Every structure is written in structure tokens, then in C-alpha cells.
Amino acid sequence: MISTLLTELKTIYSASRYFAFNLFSEKLFSLVFHLLIVKYFSPIDYASFSIFLGFNFIAGTILDLGIPIHLQRLASGKKILNEFSDAISLRFSFILLQIASAVIYLIISGLDNITLILIITVSSSIGSLINFYNHFLFGKQNFKLIFKASFISRIFLITLILVIILYLSEIEYIAAAMIFANLLQIKIIITGEKVYPEMANRIAFGKESYALIKQSFPLGLNQIINILYDRVDILILPMFIPVQMIASYAFSYLIYKLPVVLLSPLFVIFFNKIAARQQSGKVHLLQKYFVIIFIIGLLLAMLIGFIVAPLADYYIGAKISSVEEIIKILSFAFVFLAMNSITGIYLNASGKYEKVLTSSVLGLSVNLIFNFSFLTKYGIIAAAYATLLTEITILTVQGYHILRK
């Protein structure tokens, strides 16, 4: 089993090495990006930055309406210049809506850095356009161009951040640097693929756009729910605890999510095998991969809890409190995250999308109820335990659906 798995991993990396390069480099740059900001800016600046990023990630995913996934499916089978132009035009028209929603969130949350959230919102909107282009390129299997554009733009961004750290002191400049890096990424993609959507000649809210939304939204609904349960806690924290305390959770959550990239190739193999198998062989395959992922997830959790957590506390413990404790709690959650990823993939590959949606909705509900009930009394530690309980809930619900049949 292990030797076969290693052979399959080698095949995946050989066939899609640029996809793998992009996957790992994105996570590496994300880590370096956050390490620099949390080290050289105040806890309030870093917390505000993370909160506004989280808000725009959710808002952007909702306003994407599942269209990027739909574009990827279309691009894999035919030329879709008209549909792609409609999609880009539609998403472009939503930028003002995303800005308005950011201002409303700023008022509701009680935060006050309107300049920062507006700059981040513009950057995020450009990032959504990149997401559309990337899924278009995914469908065309042009992983090399995706990696090239992402890698060059990230090197450019890190360079700008280092210059800002040396000569400037405002966090807003970091957000502005993200805008320039995203524009560079789009420029490289457009030049490389020679795709020029004729946005000026198409109507953003015409019948073509409504047809596009009707086709794509069911694909994106589950993704929206997943993003909500994944990021909603960072949005509600400012309503219960001081902003500077949120910095520790934001950084710890980043560390908690990073190792997932190491499991991604296994998830790809598992999905392809489940989708290709007859029903009789699926459960046996699930059992094998469940054990493998559990062992790897447990080892990674131990690495996070016993090595990464003390290192993180050494690096920024003097600036933000409770980092080591929060990372250790989230390391337990990582084991359940790894396992419910496998059960979720099994259900999706078996065509049981509604079961995954149900588990995500219940996980989101548990997350919100726990946070609203205990944040005020127990502070930021309650958010970490809410994440742990959420992952356990999702695994329990998905496991129930699998065993029930």
C-alpha cells in the first residue's frame, strides 16, 4: 500500500509539478508574509490586517458565486471566451458592492481603520479577478503560467514589504503593496495566455450573466459555507474582545492551516480513486486512507504542538500573548481536520454533496454558538476550542452519513 502510494505521488508530481510548486510556494510566501507583519508591526495593526483579510476572503467568495469553478469545468472542454468575458465583467461590477459591505462590517464590528479596510478590499477584489483567471487556466491545464505569475508577483510583494519595513511604518503601505503585486500577477497571466475579455462590449447584468449565475451558484454554495465556518470566527472576535488580543489567534490559525498543503497530494489521489471505483470497493479504500491520514495528521499535530508552538512563542511571544497555548489547542483540531477532509472527499466523490453541505452548516452553527456563548467569559482561548469542536462536529456528521448507508 505504501509503495503504491509513493508511486502515485511521484506520478502526480511528474504530471503536474507546476501545480505542486504553486501550491507549496503559495503557503511558503503566506508564512513569510505573516511572519514579517506580525514581527515588525503592532499587535493591533496585525490583528486589524488579519480581520480585514478574513472579511474580504469571505465577501469575495460569496460574490464569486461559484463562477470560478464553473469556468474551470467549461475551460477544460471548449473555448469559452464569451463566458469568460461575462464572468470577468460581472465580478468587476461587484467591486463597489464589496467595498460597501466592507464599510458596513467596519461599522458593525466597531473597528476604525477605514483606510486599511478600503485598501485591502480593493486588493481582494483584484485577487478575485486573479481567481477567475486561475480557474480558467486550471481548466486549460496551464499550471506553468499560474506558477510563473504567482511566484514573480509574490517575490515582488515580499521585496516591497522589506522596503516598507525599512523606510515606512504604516500598515496601510503593506495593503497597497498587495494591490501592485496583484496587478502584476494579472498582467503576467494576460500576457502569457493572451486572453483579453471584451468587458466594455458586454453587459454586466444582461441575460448572459443571469444564466451564468444560475449555472454556477449551486457549485459555489458548499464552498461559501465552508469558507464561512472556516473564517467566521475571526470576524466576530472584535465584537467580544479587544483587537490586540486577536493577533495571537490570527497567527496561530495560520500555523494550524499550513500543514494541510502536505496532505493535498494524498487528497487528490484519494478523490480520483473513489470517483473511479464501484460502490463495493469504496468503503475498503476509505478505511485504508483514513488510517494513513490519521497517522500523518497525528504526526503533523505533534510537530505543531511540541515544536512549532514553542518556536512561535519564542519568535513573537513577547509581543502577543497565549500564542503557544492556542497553537497547542489547534494542533488537536488538526487531526480532526485531516480526517474530515478525507470523509468530505469521499462523500463529494460519491456524489453526496448535500451530506457535505449539511456537515458544514452544522459545523458553522456549532462554531457560532460556542463563540457567542464563551468568548466574553474565556476570551481568545474560547475561539481555539470552538475551532476544535467545529472540526469534531464535521467529522462526526460526515462519519454518521458514511456509516448509515
C-alpha positions as CSV (number, residue, x, y, z in Angstrom):
1,M,0.0,0.0,0.0
2,I,2.7,2.5,1.0
3,S,4.9,1.7,-2.0
4,T,1.9,2.0,-4.4
5,L,1.0,5.3,-2.7
6,L,4.6,6.7,-3.2
7,T,4.5,5.7,-6.9
8,E,1.2,7.5,-7.3
9,L,2.5,10.6,-5.6
10,K,5.6,10.6,-7.9
11,T,3.2,10.3,-10.9
12,I,1.1,13.3,-9.7
13,Y,4.2,15.5,-9.2
14,S,5.6,14.5,-12.5
15,A,2.4,15.2,-14.4
16,S,1.5,18.4,-12.5
17,R,4.8,19.6,-11.0
18,Y,3.9,23.3,-11.6
19,F,0.6,22.8,-9.8
20,A,2.6,21.3,-6.8
21,F,5.2,24.1,-7.0
22,N,2.5,26.7,-6.9
23,L,0.7,25.0,-4.0
24,F,3.8,24.9,-1.8
25,S,5.2,28.3,-2.8
26,E,1.9,30.0,-2.0
27,K,1.9,28.6,1.5
28,L,5.6,29.4,2.0
29,F,5.0,33.0,0.9
30,S,2.0,33.3,3.1
31,L,4.0,32.2,6.1
32,V,6.9,34.6,5.3
33,F,4.3,37.4,4.7
34,H,2.7,37.0,8.1
35,L,6.0,36.4,9.9
36,L,7.2,39.8,8.7
37,I,4.0,41.7,9.5
38,V,3.5,40.1,13.0
39,K,7.2,40.8,13.8
40,Y,7.5,44.4,12.7
41,F,4.0,45.9,13.2
42,S,2.0,46.3,16.4
43,P,-0.5,43.6,17.6
44,I,-3.4,45.9,16.8
45,D,-2.1,46.5,13.3
46,Y,-1.6,42.8,12.6
47,A,-5.0,41.9,14.1
48,S,-6.8,44.5,12.1
49,F,-5.0,43.4,9.0
50,S,-5.9,39.8,9.6
51,I,-9.5,40.6,10.4
52,F,-9.9,42.7,7.2
53,L,-8.3,40.0,5.1
54,G,-10.6,37.4,6.6
55,F,-13.7,39.5,5.9
56,N,-12.7,40.1,2.3
57,F,-11.9,36.4,1.8
58,I,-15.5,35.6,2.8
59,A,-17.1,38.5,1.0
60,G,-15.0,37.7,-2.2
61,T,-16.0,34.1,-2.1
62,I,-19.7,34.9,-1.7
63,L,-19.6,37.5,-4.6
64,D,-17.7,35.0,-6.8
65,L,-21.0,33.0,-6.8
66,G,-19.2,29.7,-7.6
67,I,-18.3,31.1,-11.1
68,P,-14.6,30.3,-11.0
69,I,-15.4,26.5,-10.5
70,H,-17.9,26.7,-13.3
71,L,-15.3,28.4,-15.6
72,Q,-12.8,25.7,-14.8
73,R,-15.2,23.0,-15.9
74,L,-16.1,24.9,-19.1
75,A,-12.5,25.7,-20.0
76,S,-11.5,22.0,-19.8
77,G,-13.8,21.1,-22.6
78,K,-14.1,24.0,-25.1
79,K,-13.3,27.6,-25.9
80,I,-15.2,29.9,-23.6
81,L,-14.1,33.4,-24.4
82,N,-17.7,34.8,-24.3
83,E,-18.5,33.1,-21.0
84,F,-15.1,34.2,-19.5
85,S,-15.8,37.8,-20.6
86,D,-19.2,37.7,-19.0
87,A,-17.7,36.3,-15.8
88,I,-14.9,38.9,-15.5
89,S,-17.3,41.7,-16.3
90,L,-19.8,40.5,-13.7
91,R,-17.2,40.2,-11.0
92,F,-15.7,43.5,-11.9
93,S,-19.1,45.2,-11.4
94,F,-19.3,43.7,-7.9
95,I,-16.2,45.6,-6.6
96,L,-18.3,48.5,-5.4
97,L,-20.6,46.1,-3.6
98,Q,-17.7,44.5,-1.9
99,I,-16.4,47.9,-0.8
100,A,-19.8,48.9,0.6
101,S,-20.0,45.6,2.5
102,A,-16.6,46.3,4.0
103,V,-17.7,49.7,5.3
104,I,-20.8,48.1,6.8
105,Y,-18.7,45.5,8.5
106,L,-16.4,48.2,9.8
107,I,-19.3,50.0,11.5
108,I,-20.8,46.8,12.9
109,S,-17.5,45.5,14.3
110,G,-16.6,48.8,16.0
111,L,-13.2,48.9,14.2
112,D,-12.0,52.2,13.0
113,N,-9.2,51.9,10.4
114,I,-11.3,52.7,7.3
115,T,-8.3,53.4,5.1
116,L,-6.8,50.0,5.8
117,I,-10.0,48.1,5.1
118,L,-10.7,50.0,1.8
119,I,-7.2,49.3,0.5
120,I,-7.4,45.6,1.5
121,T,-10.9,45.4,-0.1
122,V,-9.6,46.8,-3.4
123,S,-6.6,44.4,-3.3
124,S,-9.0,41.5,-2.5
125,S,-11.3,42.4,-5.4
126,I,-8.3,42.3,-7.8
127,G,-7.4,39.0,-6.1
128,S,-10.9,37.7,-7.0
129,L,-10.3,38.5,-10.7
130,I,-7.0,36.6,-10.4
131,N,-9.0,33.6,-9.0
132,F,-11.2,33.7,-12.1
133,Y,-8.2,33.8,-14.4
134,N,-6.5,30.9,-12.4
135,H,-9.5,28.7,-12.6
136,F,-9.7,29.4,-16.4
137,L,-6.1,28.3,-16.6
138,F,-6.7,25.3,-14.4
139,G,-9.3,24.1,-16.9
140,K,-6.8,24.5,-19.7
141,Q,-4.1,22.7,-17.6
142,N,-1.8,25.7,-17.9
143,F,-0.2,25.2,-14.4
144,K,3.1,26.6,-15.6
145,L,1.7,30.1,-16.2
146,I,-0.2,30.1,-12.9
147,F,3.0,29.2,-11.1
148,K,5.1,31.8,-13.0
149,A,2.6,34.7,-12.4
150,S,2.1,33.8,-8.7
151,F,5.8,33.3,-8.0
152,I,7.0,36.5,-9.6
153,S,4.2,38.6,-8.0
154,R,5.0,37.1,-4.6
155,I,8.7,37.8,-4.9
156,F,7.8,41.4,-5.9
157,L,5.4,41.6,-2.9
158,I,8.0,40.4,-0.3
159,T,10.5,42.8,-1.7
160,L,8.1,45.7,-1.3
161,I,7.3,44.6,2.2
162,L,11.0,44.6,3.2
163,V,11.4,48.1,1.7
164,I,8.3,49.3,3.7
165,I,9.6,47.8,6.9
166,L,13.0,49.6,6.4
167,Y,11.7,53.0,5.4
168,L,8.0,53.3,6.3
169,S,5.9,52.4,9.4
170,E,2.2,52.3,8.4
171,I,0.4,49.0,7.8
172,E,-1.6,50.7,5.0
173,Y,1.5,50.6,2.8
174,I,1.6,46.8,3.1
175,A,-2.0,46.6,1.8
176,A,-1.1,49.0,-1.0
177,A,1.8,46.7,-1.9
178,M,-0.6,43.9,-2.3
179,I,-2.6,45.8,-4.9
180,F,0.6,46.3,-7.0
181,A,1.6,42.7,-6.6
182,N,-1.9,41.5,-7.7
183,L,-1.9,43.8,-10.7
184,L,1.5,42.4,-11.7
185,Q,0.1,38.9,-11.4
186,I,-2.9,39.7,-13.7
187,K,-0.6,41.4,-16.2
188,I,1.7,38.3,-16.4
189,I,-1.4,36.0,-16.9
190,I,-3.0,38.1,-19.6
191,T,0.3,38.5,-21.4
192,G,1.1,34.8,-21.2
193,E,-2.3,33.4,-22.1
194,K,-3.3,36.2,-24.5
195,V,-6.8,36.4,-23.0
196,Y,-8.4,39.8,-23.3
197,P,-12.0,39.8,-22.1
198,E,-14.0,42.4,-24.0
199,M,-15.6,43.8,-20.9
200,A,-16.6,47.1,-22.5
201,N,-18.7,45.4,-25.1
202,R,-20.6,43.1,-22.7
203,I,-23.4,44.0,-20.2
204,A,-22.6,43.1,-16.6
205,F,-26.2,42.3,-15.7
206,G,-27.5,41.1,-19.0
207,K,-29.3,37.8,-19.6
208,E,-26.0,36.0,-20.2
209,S,-24.8,37.0,-16.7
210,Y,-28.0,35.7,-15.1
211,A,-27.6,32.4,-17.0
212,L,-24.0,32.2,-15.8
213,I,-25.1,32.8,-12.2
214,K,-27.9,30.2,-12.4
215,Q,-25.4,27.6,-13.6
216,S,-22.6,28.3,-11.3
217,F,-24.2,29.2,-7.9
218,P,-25.1,25.6,-6.9
219,L,-21.4,24.7,-7.4
220,G,-20.3,27.5,-5.1
221,L,-22.8,27.2,-2.3
222,N,-20.9,24.5,-0.5
223,Q,-17.7,26.4,-0.9
224,I,-19.3,29.5,0.6
225,I,-20.5,27.5,3.6
226,N,-17.0,26.0,4.0
227,I,-15.4,29.5,3.9
228,L,-17.9,30.8,6.5
229,Y,-17.2,28.0,9.0
230,D,-13.5,28.4,8.3
231,R,-13.2,32.1,8.8
232,V,-16.3,33.4,10.5
233,D,-14.7,33.4,14.0
234,I,-12.1,36.0,13.0
235,L,-15.0,38.3,12.0
236,I,-16.9,38.1,15.2
237,L,-14.0,38.3,17.6
238,P,-13.8,42.1,17.6
239,M,-17.3,42.3,18.9
240,F,-16.3,40.5,22.1
241,I,-12.6,41.0,22.9
242,P,-10.0,43.8,22.4
243,V,-8.5,43.9,19.0
244,Q,-4.9,43.4,20.1
245,M,-5.8,40.0,21.7
246,I,-7.0,38.8,18.3
247,A,-3.4,38.9,16.9
248,S,-2.5,35.7,18.7
249,Y,-5.4,33.8,17.3
250,A,-4.9,35.1,13.8
251,F,-1.3,34.0,13.7
252,S,-2.0,30.7,15.4
253,Y,-4.7,29.9,13.0
254,L,-2.3,30.5,10.1
255,I,0.1,28.0,11.6
256,Y,-2.8,25.5,12.1
257,K,-3.8,25.6,8.5
258,L,-0.4,25.5,6.8
259,P,0.3,21.7,7.1
260,V,-2.8,20.9,5.1
261,V,-0.8,21.5,2.0
262,L,1.4,18.5,2.8
263,L,-1.7,16.3,2.6
264,S,-3.2,17.8,-0.6
265,P,-1.5,15.3,-3.0
266,L,-3.0,12.4,-1.0
267,F,-6.4,14.0,-1.2
268,V,-6.0,14.2,-5.0
269,I,-5.1,10.5,-5.2
270,F,-8.0,9.5,-2.9
271,F,-10.6,11.6,-4.8
272,N,-9.6,10.2,-8.2
273,K,-9.7,6.6,-6.9
274,I,-13.0,7.0,-5.2
275,A,-14.6,8.6,-8.2
276,A,-13.4,5.8,-10.4
277,R,-14.4,2.9,-8.2
278,Q,-17.6,0.9,-8.0
279,Q,-19.6,1.2,-4.7
280,S,-18.4,-2.1,-3.4
281,G,-14.7,-1.1,-3.2
282,K,-15.1,2.4,-1.9
283,V,-15.5,1.7,1.8
284,H,-12.4,-0.5,1.9
285,L,-10.4,2.2,0.2
286,L,-11.8,4.8,2.6
287,Q,-10.7,2.7,5.6
288,K,-7.1,2.4,4.2
289,Y,-6.7,6.1,3.5
290,F,-8.4,7.1,6.8
291,V,-5.8,5.2,8.7
292,I,-3.0,6.7,6.6
293,I,-4.3,10.3,7.0
294,F,-4.9,9.7,10.7
295,I,-1.3,8.7,11.3
296,I,0.2,11.5,9.2
297,G,-2.2,14.0,10.7
298,L,-1.3,12.9,14.2
299,L,2.4,13.2,13.4
300,L,1.9,16.7,12.0
301,A,-0.2,17.7,15.0
302,M,2.6,16.6,17.3
303,L,5.1,18.6,15.2
304,I,2.8,21.7,15.5
305,G,2.2,21.3,19.2
306,F,5.6,20.3,20.5
307,I,8.0,22.1,18.1
308,V,6.2,24.8,16.2
309,A,4.3,26.2,19.1
310,P,7.3,26.9,21.3
311,L,9.2,28.4,18.3
312,A,6.3,30.7,17.6
313,D,6.2,31.8,21.2
314,Y,9.9,32.5,21.1
315,Y,9.5,34.5,17.9
316,I,6.6,36.7,18.9
317,G,5.6,35.7,22.4
318,A,6.9,39.0,23.8
319,K,4.5,41.0,21.6
320,I,1.4,38.8,21.7
321,S,0.3,36.5,24.5
322,S,-1.1,33.0,24.5
323,V,0.3,32.0,21.1
324,E,1.8,28.7,22.3
325,E,-1.3,27.7,24.2
326,I,-3.6,28.5,21.2
327,I,-1.4,26.6,18.7
328,K,-1.3,23.6,21.0
329,I,-5.2,23.5,21.2
330,L,-5.4,23.9,17.4
331,S,-2.9,21.1,16.9
332,F,-5.5,18.7,18.3
333,A,-8.0,20.2,15.9
334,F,-5.7,19.5,13.0
335,V,-6.1,15.7,13.5
336,F,-9.9,16.0,13.1
337,L,-9.4,18.5,10.2
338,A,-7.3,16.0,8.3
339,M,-9.8,13.1,8.9
340,N,-12.9,15.1,8.0
341,S,-11.1,16.2,4.8
342,I,-11.0,12.5,3.8
343,T,-14.6,11.8,4.8
344,G,-15.7,15.0,2.9
345,I,-13.7,14.0,-0.2
346,Y,-15.3,10.5,0.0
347,L,-18.8,12.0,0.1
348,N,-18.1,14.5,-2.7
349,A,-16.5,11.9,-4.9
350,S,-19.6,9.7,-4.3
351,G,-21.9,12.5,-5.4
352,K,-23.3,13.1,-1.9
353,Y,-22.7,16.8,-2.0
354,E,-25.7,17.6,0.3
355,K,-24.2,15.5,3.1
356,V,-21.0,17.6,3.0
357,L,-23.1,20.8,2.9
358,T,-25.1,19.5,6.0
359,S,-21.9,18.8,8.0
360,S,-20.5,22.3,7.1
361,V,-23.7,24.0,8.1
362,L,-23.8,22.2,11.4
363,G,-20.1,22.9,12.0
364,L,-20.7,26.6,11.3
365,S,-23.6,26.6,13.7
366,V,-21.6,25.0,16.5
367,N,-18.8,27.5,15.9
368,L,-21.1,30.5,16.2
369,I,-23.0,29.2,19.2
370,F,-19.8,28.3,21.1
371,N,-18.1,31.6,20.3
372,F,-21.2,33.7,21.2
373,S,-21.5,31.7,24.5
374,F,-18.0,31.7,25.8
375,L,-15.9,34.4,24.1
376,T,-16.9,37.1,26.6
377,K,-16.1,34.9,29.6
378,Y,-13.0,33.0,28.5
379,G,-11.5,35.3,25.8
380,I,-9.4,34.3,22.8
381,I,-8.9,30.7,24.2
382,A,-12.6,30.1,23.6
383,A,-12.1,30.7,19.9
384,A,-9.5,28.0,19.7
385,Y,-11.7,25.5,21.5
386,A,-14.6,26.5,19.2
387,T,-12.4,25.5,16.2
388,L,-11.6,22.1,17.8
389,L,-15.3,21.5,18.5
390,T,-16.2,22.5,14.9
391,E,-13.8,20.0,13.3
392,I,-15.1,17.2,15.6
393,T,-18.7,18.1,14.7
394,I,-18.0,17.9,11.0
395,L,-16.2,14.6,11.3
396,T,-19.0,13.2,13.4
397,V,-21.7,14.2,11.0
398,Q,-19.8,13.0,7.9
399,G,-18.9,9.8,9.6
400,Y,-22.6,9.2,10.5
401,H,-23.6,9.7,6.9
402,I,-21.0,7.2,5.7
403,L,-21.8,4.5,8.3
404,R,-25.5,5.0,8.0
405,K,-25.6,3.5,4.5
